Amino acid sequence: MKTQQETATFGSGCFWCSEAIFSRLEGVNEVVSGYSGGNIPNPTYELVTQGESGYAEVVQLHFDPEVISYRDLLEVFWKTHDPTTPNRQGADVGPQYRSVIFYHNKEQQQTAKHYLDELEKAKIWDKPIVTVISPFDSFYPAEGYHQDFYENNPAQAYCRFVITPKIEKFEKVFSDKLKTK
């Protein structure tokens, strides 16, 4: 008996970092880097990096909700980037790097809003959370060289100095949710 797959779409800065993190989670069967949130058909990386297309760099996840819940994915989303910096993650600056959740159904919308309310009440960050929760409209996969970027380019400087430390921290915090090797 095959279980139902669900889809989640998150923007938390550079999609290379997000893909490297979410692909390590048990129950996440596929992670695709791409673009969402704009309205120009078939955007390119060059167009998106100009910052005027309306698109965000996102990852689209296909996951088994019987293995990992949408709420668990949200926990990873919020704990692996800074949701208080508008249009920025570290040295990556521009609206394409905004913190955004694109929900695919009413249940995802309610879960994301409830979790956001909990975080705001807990005052975990000194600054307000700027994550936008928006309805999913469309997704365009990024160019092939962006897919599995970290796995294919571990020696590249951005991977060594930005992504590897994020993964190391993530693996310590979420050790109970990692795929077995």
ZISULTA-V521095 format. One record per residue. PHI is phi in radians with two decimals (999 if undefined). D_FIRST is the distance of its C-alpha to the first C-alpha in whole Angstrom. Layout:
{{PHI & D_FIRST} {PHI & D_FIRST}}
This chain:
{{999 & 0} {-1.55 & 4} {-1.46 & 6} {-1.29 & 10} {-1.57 & 12} {-2.13 & 16} {-2.13 & 19} {-2.31 & 23} {-2.30 & 26} {-2.25 & 29} {-2.04 & 32} {-2.40 & 34} {1.79 & 37} {-1.04 & 36} {-1.21 & 33} {-1.08 & 33} {-1.14 & 33} {-1.09 & 30} {-1.09 & 28} {-1.09 & 29} {-1.34 & 28} {-1.13 & 25} {-1.20 & 24} {-1.55 & 24} {-1.48 & 22} {-1.08 & 19} {1.68 & 16} {-1.59 & 18} {-1.64 & 17} {-2.72 & 19} {-2.28 & 23} {-2.12 & 25} {-1.37 & 29} {-3.02 & 31} {-2.28 & 33} {-2.59 & 32} {1.73 & 35} {-1.84 & 37} {-2.39 & 38} {-1.74 & 39} {-1.09 & 37} {0.92 & 36} {-1.18 & 38} {-1.95 & 39} {-1.01 & 39} {-1.05 & 43} {-1.16 & 43} {-1.14 & 41} {-1.20 & 43} {-1.24 & 46} {1.42 & 44} {-2.05 & 45} {-1.53 & 42} {1.52 & 40} {-1.41 & 37} {-1.97 & 36} {-1.25 & 35} {-2.36 & 31} {-2.09 & 28} {-1.93 & 24} {-1.86 & 21} {-2.00 & 18} {-2.40 & 16} {-1.70 & 13} {-1.17 & 15} {-1.41 & 13} {-1.83 & 15} {-2.39 & 18} {-1.48 & 19} {-1.07 & 21} {-1.08 & 24} {-1.09 & 24} {-1.11 & 24} {-1.10 & 27} {-1.05 & 29} {-1.08 & 28} {-0.94 & 30} {-1.28 & 33} {-1.57 & 34} {-2.01 & 34} {-2.67 & 36} {-1.69 & 39} {-1.41 & 38} {-1.89 & 42} {-1.83 & 43} {-1.19 & 44} {0.96 & 43} {-2.90 & 43} {-2.48 & 41} {1.04 & 44} {-1.44 & 46} {-1.47 & 43} {-2.17 & 45} {2.41 & 44} {-1.09 & 42} {-1.22 & 40} {-1.87 & 39} {-1.20 & 39} {-1.52 & 36} {-2.61 & 34} {-2.03 & 31} {-1.78 & 29} {-1.45 & 27} {-1.77 & 24} {-2.78 & 24} {-1.08 & 26} {-1.11 & 24} {-1.09 & 25} {-1.03 & 28} {-1.14 & 29} {-1.12 & 27} {-1.12 & 29} {-1.16 & 32} {-1.11 & 32} {-1.12 & 32} {-1.04 & 35} {-1.04 & 37} {-1.06 & 36} {-1.13 & 37} {-1.12 & 40} {-1.16 & 41} {-1.29 & 41} {0.87 & 43} {-1.17 & 41} {-1.82 & 43} {-1.27 & 47} {-1.89 & 46} {-1.18 & 44} {-1.31 & 41} {-1.91 & 41} {-1.00 & 37} {-1.72 & 36} {-1.92 & 33} {-2.23 & 33} {-1.19 & 31} {-1.23 & 29} {-2.11 & 30} {-2.65 & 30} {-2.44 & 29} {-2.13 & 30} {-1.05 & 29} {-1.24 & 32} {-0.99 & 34} {-0.94 & 32} {-1.18 & 35} {-1.49 & 34} {-1.29 & 30} {0.93 & 29} {-1.01 & 33} {-1.11 & 33} {-1.09 & 31} {-1.51 & 34} {-2.40 & 37} {-1.10 & 37} {-1.53 & 41} {-1.12 & 42} {-0.95 & 44} {-1.05 & 42} {-1.13 & 39} {-1.15 & 41} {-1.67 & 43} {-1.98 & 40} {-1.33 & 37} {-0.98 & 37} {-1.08 & 39} {-1.12 & 36} {-1.13 & 33} {-1.06 & 35} {-1.14 & 36} {-0.99 & 32} {-1.14 & 31} {-1.26 & 33} {-1.24 & 32} {-1.97 & 29} {-0.99 & 28} {-1.35 & 26} {-1.98 & 23} {-1.42 & 24} {-1.13 & 21} {-1.44 & 22} {-1.51 & 24}}
